[in-house]
Amino acid sequence: MPFSPFTLAGLQLPNRLVMAPMTRSRAYVDGIPSSLTALYYAQRASAGLIITEGVQPSQVGKGYMNTPGLHTDEQVAGWREVTDAVHAAGGRIFAQIMHAGRIGHPDNTGALPLGPSAVRPAGQIFTPTGLQDYQTPLELTTAQVESTVQDFADAAARAVEAGFDGVELHGANGYLIQQFLSQNANLRDDHFGGSPENRIRFAVETARAVVDRIGASKVGIRLSPGNGVGDLVEDDMHEIYPALVSELAALDLGYLHLVASSSEELNQEIQTLWPNALIVNDPSIDAPAERVTRWLERGADLVSLGQSFLANPDLPLRLRLGAELNQADFSSAFGGDHRGYTDYPVLTLHSV
């Protein structure tokens, strides 16, 4: 079953294995993908679908050092080299659009980060001068919220121009969309804050704007209910996520990419509410083969894997053969050169 084909909103996938988005921090300082990025993704083109690292829709949406963007013509040209290489290798690739929100630092972007409210998250971030505490973000005005929605739509249009098969909106892992959903990062008193109905508004309006720009079949969204990343609190996840998923379902998005929550009840409710393709990522299961099997048997259409794809460019072949997997070297996961990026070995006829 993991190796059976699947049609994702009209896109033909050869298997049910998705390369999960993973920040690698190897872009040039101007947000253009590095010269190695095309090789990195093309090496992994045997995945049913590749979802890229988070790509910022604006300069202020940047969080981490050396991450790529989709808000300049030069960035679009850089990504075109990537998508051409992946397609030439037989692959399919979506760009994950990620606005980091309050998870950022002026040393990385040249400006204070923006968030739903002026609430500083606990924790630190890497900058050119080393680890630094997060700063208190500036609260987005209502007009800035609405312009940020358009930044996502503009980035989606640029992604299509760059040759991507579609885009994924990053609504997970503590970044801007999830910050609007949370109870402690979003203290607004306008129509984007307060009640669950208001706190889901930014996510829904962003998804709607992107759908209007590039079409629903080319749009997915990633959600991670209650995972607490980025110092977020979501005590009402059993209320807010079913409401959000119901609204998103009405937009007929191509897929929902769910990072499984700690609540089996909530996972099941979301699965029941979602009518289209479902991708599941479950970091609570260590063995990738077991993760894939469990969720496909439970009704997921596709399963995403992160570090397994990082370390195994030929992961579908290795799982099909039951071959030993390379182990990821996390000392080289972020930044650097080809080491730990494009030099992981693949199976040869001799090794098989």
Residue pairs with C-beta under 8 A, 6 or more apart in sequence:
1 16
1 293
1 296
1 297
2 15
2 16
2 17
2 292
2 293
2 296
2 303
2 316
2 319
2 320
3 15
3 16
3 316
3 320
4 15
4 16
5 12
5 13
5 14
5 15
6 13
6 15
6 16
6 48
6 277
6 301
6 302
7 13
8 49
8 254
8 255
8 277
8 301
8 302
9 166
9 216
9 217
9 218
9 254
9 255
9 276
9 277
10 217
11 49
11 92
11 165
11 166
11 217
11 254
13 48
13 49
13 92
13 302
14 46
14 48
15 46
15 47
15 48
15 316
16 48
16 292
16 296
16 301
16 302
16 303
17 47
17 48
17 292
17 302
17 303
17 304
17 305
17 315
17 316
17 319
18 47
18 48
18 49
18 50
18 51
18 257
18 279
18 302
18 303
18 304
18 305
19 44
19 47
19 49
19 50
19 51
19 304
19 305
19 306
19 309
19 315
20 51
20 281
20 304
20 305
20 306
20 309
21 51
21 52
21 53
21 54
21 96
21 98
21 168
21 170
21 222
21 306
22 53
22 306
22 307
22 309
22 310
22 333
23 53
23 54
23 64
23 67
23 334
24 40
24 53
24 333
24 334
24 335
24 341
25 64
25 65
25 66
25 67
25 334
25 335
26 34
26 36
26 37
26 66
26 335
26 336
26 341
27 33
27 34
27 37
27 66
27 67
27 68
27 69
28 34
28 66
29 66
30 72
30 74
30 75
31 56
31 59
31 62
31 67
31 68
31 69
31 71
31 72
31 75
32 68
32 69
32 74
32 75
32 77
32 78
33 68
33 75
33 78
33 79
33 81
33 82
36 337
36 338
36 341
36 342
37 68
37 78
37 81
37 82
38 81
38 82
38 84
38 85
38 86
39 85
39 342
40 341
40 342
41 50
41 52
41 82
41 85
41 86
41 91
41 93
42 82
42 85
42 86
42 88
42 89
42 91
43 89
43 313
43 342
43 346
44 50
44 91
44 309
44 313
44 315
45 86
45 89
45 90
45 91
46 90
46 91
46 314
46 315
46 316
46 317
47 91
47 309
47 315
47 316
48 92
48 302
48 316
49 92
49 93
49 94
49 302
50 86
50 91
50 92
50 93
50 94
51 93
51 94
51 95
51 96
51 168
51 257
51 304
52 82
52 93
52 94
52 95
52 96
53 67
53 68
53 96
54 63
54 67
54 96
54 97
54 98
54 100
54 170
54 175
55 67
55 68
55 69
55 70
55 79
55 95
55 96
55 97
55 98
55 155
55 159
56 62
56 63
56 67
56 68
56 69
56 70
56 71
56 97
56 98
56 99
56 100
56 155
57 69
57 70
57 71
57 97
57 98
57 99
57 148
57 151
57 152
57 154
57 155
58 69
58 71
58 99
58 148
58 151
58 155
59 69
59 71
59 109
59 110
59 111
60 104
60 109
60 111
60 113
60 114
61 98
61 99
61 100
61 101
61 148
61 151
61 176
62 69
62 100
62 104
62 108
62 109
63 98
63 100
63 101
63 103
63 104
63 108
63 113
63 125
63 175
64 100
64 104
64 108
64 125
64 126
64 334
65 108
65 126
65 127
65 128
65 335
66 335
68 75
68 78
68 79
69 75
70 76
70 79
70 95
70 97
70 155
70 158
70 159
70 162
71 151
71 154
71 155
71 158
75 158
76 158
76 161
76 162
77 162
79 95
79 159
79 162
79 163
79 164
80 162
80 163
82 93
82 162
83 93
83 162
83 163
83 164
84 163
86 92
86 93
87 93
87 163
92 165
93 164
93 165
94 164
94 165
94 166
94 167
94 168
94 220
95 155
95 159
95 162
95 164
95 166
95 167
95 168
96 167
96 168
96 169
96 170
96 222
97 152
97 155
97 156
97 159
97 167
97 168
97 169
97 170
97 210
98 170
98 175
99 148
99 151
99 152
99 170
99 175
99 176
99 177
100 113
100 175
100 176
101 113
101 114
101 115
101 116
101 137
101 175
101 176
101 179
101 185
102 113
102 114
102 115
102 116
102 119
102 120
102 121
102 134
102 137
102 176
102 179
102 185
102 230
103 113
103 121
103 125
103 134
103 174
103 175
103 230
104 113
104 125
104 134
104 135
104 137
105 113
105 125
105 127
105 132
105 134
105 135
106 112
106 113
106 135
107 127
107 128
107 129
107 132
108 125
108 127
108 128
112 135
112 136
112 137
112 138
113 134
113 135
113 137
113 138
114 137
114 138
114 139
114 140
114 144
114 148
115 137
115 138
115 139
115 140
115 176
115 179
115 185
116 139
116 140
116 176
116 179
116 180
116 185
116 186
116 187
116 188
116 192
116 193
116 202
117 137
117 139
117 185
117 186
117 187
117 188
117 193
118 136
118 137
118 138
118 139
119 136
119 137
119 184
119 185
119 187
120 134
120 135
120 136
120 137
121 134
121 174
121 185
121 230
121 231
122 134
122 231
123 133
123 134
123 230
123 231
124 131
124 132
124 133
124 134
125 131
125 132
125 134
126 334
139 188
140 148
142 190
142 191
142 192
145 192
145 202
146 205
148 176
148 206
149 202
149 205
149 206
149 209
150 209
152 169
152 206
152 209
152 210
153 206
153 209
153 210
153 212
153 213
154 213
155 167
156 167
156 210
156 213
156 214
156 218
156 219
157 213
157 214
159 166
159 167
159 214
160 167
160 214
160 218
165 218
166 214
166 217
166 218
166 219
166 220
166 254
167 210
167 214
167 218
167 219
167 220
168 219
168 220
168 221
168 222
168 257
169 177
169 203
169 206
169 207
169 210
169 219
169 220
169 221
169 222
170 177
170 222
171 177
171 178
171 181
171 203
171 221
171 222
171 223
171 224
172 178
172 222
172 223
172 224
172 227
172 229
172 257
172 259
173 222
173 224
173 227
173 229
173 230
173 259
174 227
174 228
174 229
174 230
174 231
174 232
175 230
176 202
177 202
177 203
177 206
178 223
178 224
178 230
178 232
179 185
179 186
179 230
179 232
180 186
180 192
180 193
180 199
180 200
180 201
180 202
180 203
181 199
181 200
181 203
181 234
181 240
181 244
182 199
182 232
182 233
182 234
183 233
183 234
183 235
183 236
184 231
184 232
184 233
185 230
185 231
185 232
186 192
186 193
186 199
187 193
188 194
188 198
190 198
191 198
191 201
192 198
192 199
192 201
192 202
193 199
196 236
196 239
196 240
196 243
197 243
199 240
200 240
200 243
200 244
200 247
203 221
203 244
203 248
204 244
204 247
204 248
204 251
207 219
207 221
207 248
207 251
207 253
208 251
210 219
211 219
211 251
211 252
211 253
216 251
216 252
216 253
216 254
217 254
218 254
219 251
219 253
219 254
220 253
220 254
220 255
220 256
220 257
220 279
221 248
221 253
221 255
221 256
221 257
222 257
222 258
222 259
223 241
223 244
223 245
223 256
223 257
223 258
223 259
223 270
224 258
224 259
224 261
225 234
225 237
225 241
225 258
225 259
225 261
225 263
225 266
225 270
226 234
226 237
226 261
226 262
226 263
226 266
227 259
227 261
228 234
234 240
237 261
237 263
237 266
238 263
238 265
238 266
238 269
241 266
241 270
242 266
242 269
242 270
242 273
245 256
245 270
245 273
245 274
246 273
248 256
249 273
249 274
249 275
249 276
252 276
253 276
254 276
254 277
255 276
255 277
255 278
255 279
255 301
255 302
256 270
256 274
256 276
256 277
256 278
256 279
257 279
257 280
257 281
257 304
258 267
258 270
258 271
258 278
258 279
258 280
258 281
259 281
259 282
259 283
260 267
260 280
260 281
260 282
260 283
260 284
260 295
261 267
262 284
271 278
271 298
271 299
271 300
277 301
277 302
278 299
278 300
278 301
278 302
279 300
279 301
279 302
279 303
279 304
280 295
280 300
280 302
280 303
280 304
281 303
281 304
281 305
281 306
282 291
282 294
282 295
282 303
283 306
285 291
285 294
288 305
288 308
288 315
288 319
288 325
289 319
289 322
291 303
291 305
292 303
292 305
292 319
295 303
296 303
305 315
307 328
308 315
308 325
308 328
309 315
310 328
310 333
310 344
311 325
311 326
311 327
311 328
311 329
311 344
312 318
312 325
312 326
312 344
312 346
313 344
313 346
314 346
314 347
315 325
317 323
317 347
318 324
318 325
318 347
321 347
321 352
323 347
323 351
323 352
326 344
326 345
329 340
331 340
332 339
332 340
332 341
333 340
